[in-house]
Amino acid sequence: MKPAVNVFKTTLLILVASLICTSCGDPEKEAKLKWREEEVNAKEADILRRESEVTKQKQIIEGQRLDLLAREQSVEMIKKQLADELEKTKRVRREIEIKQLRGPIPLVSAERVIIIDPGSDEVLWEKNADKKGAIASTTKLLTGLLIVEAGDLDKVVTVEQSDTQCAPVRLGLKAGEQYTRRQLLTAVLVKSSNDIAQVLARDNAGSVEAFVAKMNAKCKELGLENSHYVNPHGLPSTNGDDPFSTARELGVIAKACDKMPEIREIVKLQSYKFKWPSGKVTELANTNRVLRNASYCDGMKTGYTNAAGYCLVASGERNGKRRIVVVLNDTEAGVWRDAQALLDWALKA
């Protein structure tokens, strides 16, 4: 029983009890007593009825509140769906506009390709971008990235005999010669000399093997799961443990390099005057032909092995738009044509 009813009833019962004590044998008083009891019961029933109505009203209000909450959630869901549809419509419209501006994608002979916007990570076009395979001397982009991240580029490095023991292409460094890291880094990214890559690796980590461990650790840091490096230059190994990567993951490394001002300054050079300790100067021509043929191209790195075919990572900028193109397993003539056509296409919008 409700508290209010209990208090009211208790009070009336006390009053009735007092009347009983004084009304025994008196018909008139007994009639009044009966009337009082009926009045108590009626008032108790009225209180219970009112409390029941209040409970019902609370239930109605709670139901309305829950219904309103559900409606609000439904409205928010509809708003989100509309926003998603609007965004999708904008994206499709933008894709149509871009397609109209760029025209059809150029036909390419390269087996593995990706084009990225390094500012937004948008992939503009891809072909077998996740297929693993050799990447040849484009490996030296990761080598250069680790060298620049280590810093102190003006430190003098002394060439050791072990640095000179590598397969072609070699610049012809001799044990005991001294160069700055910056000189060697510039030469390796412009001319792609394998002996220079070994000097830089050994100087950076103490040994080529330790440097390779750093290369693979950097891949993990960048979230690359389909790349494996075995040396700092990209040549096939002599023990069957060959290096590999994908166009997509090489694009990630290229983007990281593109953020480094020191690398950007080097890879855009069409040639570099390499000064030997004797004072002799050798002019090294950049192996990237697109850099010489297209004004909008400003890098990055070439490569070739039998397994990788002809490779090129090409960067460029035009009208405030920046793009990176990765071309792997191409032909000798096709690599330049494909990379330039794709870079030009990507920079139209």
N, C-alpha and C positions, 0 to 999 in steps of 0.2 A: 504494500500500500504506500501511496505517495506521502511524503513528510507533511505537506500542507493538510492533507485529509486526516492524517493521524492526530495532528495538533488540534484540529477543529473537532474531531470526534471525541478525543479525550476530554476536552473542555465540556462538551455537551453531555458526555456520560457522567461526569462529576456533577453537573447541574441536575441531570435526571435522577442520579442516585440520591441526591439531597432531597429531591421532590418525593421520591419513593418513601424515604424514611418518614416523611411528614404527611403522606397521603393515604396510608393504609386504612381501608374501610370507608374512605370518602369518595363516592362516585364522581363527584365534580372534579376532584383533584386527579383521580385516575384517568378521567377523560382528557384532562389537560396534559397528563403525563404521556398518554398515547399519542396525542397531537404533537407533542414535543419530539417523541421518537420518530414519528413519520417525517417531521420537518428535518431531523438530523439525517435520516436516510435519503431524503430528497436532495438536501444540500450536498451530501457526500456523492450522490450519483451525478449531480451537476458539476462538481469539481472534477470527478473522473472523466466526464464527457468533455469538459474544457481542456483537460490535460491531453486527452486523446486527440482532440482537434489540433492542439499545438504541435503534438508529435507528427501528425499527418502533414501539417504545414511545413515543418522542418524537413520532412522527407521530400515534399514537393520542391522546396527551395534547393535542397541538395541535388536532387535529380536535375533541376534546371541548371544548376551550376556545372554539373558533370556534362550535361548536354552542350552547354555553352563552350566548355573547355574542348570537347570533342570537335565542335564546329570550328573553333579557332585553330586547332591542330590540322583540321581538314583544309582550312583556308591557307595555312602556311605551306602545306604540302602542294596544294594547287599552285601557289605562288612560285615555289621552287621548281615545279615541273614546267611552268611557263617560262621561268628564267632560263632553265636548261634548254628548252626548245628554242628560245630567242638566241641563246649563245650558239646553239647548233646551226641555226639559220644564218647567223652572222658569219660563222666559220665556213659554211658551204658557199655563201655569197662571196666571201673573201677568196676562197679557193677558185671559184669560177673567174673572178676578176684577175687573179694572179695567172691562171691558165691562159686567159685571153691576152694578158700582157706578155707573158713569157713565150707563149706558143707551145708546141709539142716538145716533149723531152727529146734531146738529141739521141740518135742511135749510137750506141757505143759497142766496142768490141771487148772491152774489159770484162773479166769474169766477176769481180767483186767491186762494188761501188757504193759509196754513200755521200750525200751532200747534207751538210748541217749548217744551221744558223748558230754560231757560237754564243750569241747574245741570249737566245731563248732556248737553246738546245732542240729546236724544232728540226726534224728530219724532213728535208725538202724532197728527197728522192733516194731510193736505195735499190740495190740489186745484189742478192746473195750476201747481204751485209753481215750476216752472222756465220758465214762459212769460214771455218778455220783453215789457215794455210800459212806459208812462208810470207814474210813481208820485206825481206832483203834489207837494204840500207836505210829504209825508213825507220828501222830500229834506232838509228842514231838520234832521232827526236827524243826518245826516252833517255838516252845517254846524255844528251845536251840538257834536258830538264833537270836531271840529278846534279849535273855539274853546276848549273846556275843556282839551284837551290842551296848547294853547299857554300856558295859565295866565295869571296876573296879571289876574284878572277885575275887580279894582277900579281898573284903569287907566282914565283919562278919555279918551274918544274924541270928536273933533270931526267933525261931519257935514259932508260936502262936497256941492257941488251935484250932482255925478254920482251920488251915492248916492240922490238923491231921484227920479231919472229911471228909473222902472220901472212896469210895469203894475200894476193893482190886484191884491191888496188892499194898501193903504198905510195906515200909521198917520198919516202927514202930517208927518214930520220936515222941518226946515228947515235949510238950509246955515248953518253957524256954531254951531248948537246943540251942547251938550256933554252926554254921558252916560257912565256907566261901562259897561264891557263886560258886567258882570253885569246891569245894567238892561236893556240891549238883548237879551242872551241870554234873559232871562226873558220879555220881551215877545214875542220871535219864536217861542218854543216854546209860549207860552200862547195868543197871538192870531194868530200866523202872518203877520205883516206883512212884505211883500216888500222894502220900502225898508230895513227894519232888517236883513234878511238881507244886503243889499248893503253896508250900512255895516260890518257885522261882517267880511264877506269882504275888502273893500278894506283895512280896518284890519289884518287878520291877515296878508295876503300882499302888500300894496302895490297890488293891482288885483284886480278880479273875475276876470280871465283867469288870473292867477297862482294865485288861490285855487282855481279850477276844476281846475287842474293838480294841486294838492295833494289835492283830493277824489278824483281818479282814481288818484293815487299811493297814497292810503289804501286804495282798493279793492283794488289789487294786493297791498298789504301784508296785507290780510285774506283774500287768496286768492279774491277775487270776479272771475270771468271773464265774467259776463253783465250787467255794470252799466256805464253810461256817463253821466257828469254834464257838463252844459254851463253851469250857473249854480248859485248857492247857494240858490235858492228853489223850483225844480221846474217853473216855467212853461215852455211850449214855446218853442223858439228861433225867431228870425225868419229864419234862413237854411237851415232844413230839417234841421239837425243836432240832432234832438230827443233829449232824455235818455231813458234807459230803465233798468230793473232788473227783478228777479224777486222774488216773494214770499219765496223762500228766502234770497236775498242781502240783501234788506231786513231779514229776520229776524236775519242775522248782524250788521248795523249796529245794529239795535235792542238786541241782546244786549250789544254793546260799550258802547252808551250806558247800558244798565242797570247796568253796573259802575261808572259814574261817579256818586258821591254828589251832585255839584253838579247834574247833570241830573235825577237821581231826585227831588231836592228841588223842582225847578222843575216837572216834568211832572205832579206830583200836585196842584199848585195848582188850585183851581176858579176862582180869579180872581186878578188882580194889579193893585195900585194903581200906575199908571205916573205918575211925577211929571215934569212938564215944567219947563224952565228958568225959566219965569215963576212957578212955584209951583203952578200948576193941576194937579189930579190927575184922571186918567181911569182908571176901573175897567175893566179888560179881562177879560171872561169867557172862560174856557177853551172852546175850540171842541169839546172832547171831551165829548159828552153822556153816554157810558157812565161817565165819571168821576163825574158827578153822580147817575147812576141806580143804580150798583152799588157798594156799600161796599168790595168786594174789589178794585175797579179803582184803580190808582194811576198811570196814564199811558196813552199816551205822546203820539202826534201824529196829527193829521187831515190830509186833503188832498183837493183836488178840481180837476180840469180835465176838459174834454170827452173827452180821450183816456184819462185814468186813471179816469174815473168818480169815485164817492165812495170814499175810502180811509181806513183807520184802522189804526194800529198801537196795540194795546191791551195793557197789562201789568197783572198782578194777582197777588195772593198770598192764600192762605187755608190755615190749619192747617199752616204751614211749607212749603207747596208754592208754587212760583212759576212762572208761565207767561207767554208772550208770544204774542199772536195778531196775524197780519198779514192784513188784508182789503183786497183791491184790486179795482177795476172793479165796484163794487156800485152799488145804487140809492140815492137820497137817503134813503128810509125804511129800506131793507134794511141799510145799513151799520151802524147802531146796533144793530138787532135781531140781526144776524148776529154781530157782534163780541161783544156781551154774552152771547149764548147759547153761543157757542163757548168764551169765557173761563170761564163758569160750568161748562160741561161738563168742561173740562180740569182745573178745580180740584177736582173731586169725588174724584179719586184720583191 
